[in-house]
């Protein structure tokens, strides 16, 4: 058989197999990502509330928690996400689960700049209500341990701007991340509301 014909047959086989290979790669990527996400959890560390009290991350038995990681100088996705969480908090309060079954955590990824006073101003500007919502900070090392445990990546530039993962985290009573959501425009308030209400009806 001429070499050109053999090469043509080989090329045809490769082209026929290509969609299958792509599908396998996508499924593997999905499975690996899901497996990695299943391992994510809040670490057993202690952060600090705005009034200086210690807050162990393992200290909310029986509650489902929605966790956002922000920094106050963030120009876009952080304040947008927090604002949407404020709206979500109102709906969950009306549903009777906020504070009782559901808790929000806001953790700064920029503790050097985000002092307790700075974070309090951020909370006041965005009208955060303290019922079931705790704002936390810690030293650089502790915060890095938190972000690493969640798979949240943050890189700070010389001008103070931080490029970071745009994910929020739904955490169950065992501190395990069971789902991630987006930030900013990708933070779907309706979807997250339904998820939180349904999970608590099921007894997460």
N, C-alpha and C positions, 0 to 999 in steps of 0.2 A: 504494500500500500504506500503511495507517495507520502513523503513527509508532510507536505502541505495539507493533505487530507487528514492525517493523524492529528496535526495541530488544530485543525478546524473542529474535529470531533472533541478534542480535549476542551477547547474553548466553549463549545456548546454545552458540555457537561458542567463546566464551571458556572456558566450563566444560568443553567437550570438549577444548580445547587445554591446559587447566591441568595435568593429569597429565604431559603431554609436556614442558611447560615446567619443571615440578618435576624431572623425570628429567634433563633437560639440565643444570639447575643443579647437581644432585647429582653427575653425571658430571664436569662442569667443575670442581667443587670438589675431587673426588677426584683428577682429573688434575693440577690446579694444585698441590695439596698434595703429590702424589707427585713432581712435577717439582721443587718447592722442596726437598723432602727429599733428592732425588738430588744437589742442589748442596751440601748440608751436609757439612762435613768438619772434622776437627781442624786447626787452623791450625799453621803452622810456627813455633811459639813455644817458649820454654824456661820450664818451671816449676821448682819446687824440691822435693826430697824432704824427708822429716822429719829427715834427718841433714844437711841443708843442701847437698846435692849438686845440681848442675844436671841437669834431666831434659828433653831435647828431645822434644817430642811426636811427632816423626818418627823416634824412635829404636828402634822395634820392628819391624825387617824380618821379614816372613813371618808375623807374628802377627795373630790376630783379637783385638780388644780390646772389652771391655764397659766402658763409661764411665758412672759415676754422678756427679752433681753434688749436693753436700750442704752442710749447715752443722750444726755440732755442737749448737747450741741448738734445732734443729728438734724439735718435740714429737711428731711422728708418722711421716710418710712416709719421712723420711731414715733414722732408725735401723731402721725396719722393712725398708726396702730393703737396707740394709747387712747386717742379720741374715740375710735370705734369700740374699744373695750369699755369705755365709759358708757356708751350707748347700750352695749351688751349687758353691762352691769344693771342698768335700769330695768331691762326686760327680765333678767334673771331674778331680780328682787321682786318684781310683780308676779313671777312664777313661783315664788316662795322657796327658792333653792339657794339664793346668793348668801354666802356666809355660813349657812347651815350645812349644805351639801357641796357647795362649789366655792372655791377660793381662787383669787387672782394673785399672782406674784409678778412684780416688776423688779428686775435685777439690773443694776447698772453694770455696763462693761467698761466704764471709764471712771473707776473710783478715785483716781487722782484729781480729776476735775469735779466730779459729781459728789460733793460733800452733802451732808444731811440737809443743810440750808438750801443748796442748789436744787436738790431733789424735791424738797418741800415746795419751792417756787414752781417747779415743773408740775407737781401735783395740783397746786392751786390754780395755775393757768389752764390746765386741762380739766379742772373740776372733778378730780378723783374723789370719790367718797370712800371712807375708810372701812365701811362695813364689808368684811370679806375680802379686802384688798390690802396687801402688804407690800411696801416698797423697801427694797433691801440693797445693801452695799456690803463690801468686804475689802480686804486688802488685795493687791494685784494677784498674789499667788493663789488665794482662795477663789477669786473670780475666774482665773484661768483653769482651775480644777473643775469648776462648774461648767464652763463652756466646753471644755474637753470631754466631760462626761456626756454632754448633750450632743456632741458633734457640731457645735456652733463655732464657726471660724470668725475671728475678728483680727484685723490688721490696722494698726494706728500709724498714720503718717506724721511727718514733722509738724504740719500745721494743725494737728489735733483732730483732723477728720479720720473717722474709722470706717473702713470698708468691712462689711460683715454679712454673715448669712442672714437671709430674710425668712426666718422661720419662727413660729411660736409653737409651744409644746403642750399637748394635753397629757397630763400625768395622773395615773391612778393612785389609789390609796397605798399601794406598795412602792410608790415613787418611780414606777416604770413609765416610760414614755409609750403611750399607746397610739398616738396619732400626732402628726404635725400639720400645721396650717401655715399660710403665708403671712406676710406683713404688708402694711400699706394698702394699696388697692387690691392686693390679693388676699387680704384678711376678710373672709366672707362671714359677715356677722350672722346672717340667717342660718347658714350651714352650721356654724359653731354653736349657735343657740340650740338648734335641734339636736345636735350631738350631745351637748351637756344635759339637756332636759331628758333625752331618751336614755342616756347612760345612767342617770340617777333614778329613773323609773325602773330600770333593769337591776339596779343595785350593783353598780360597777365594783 
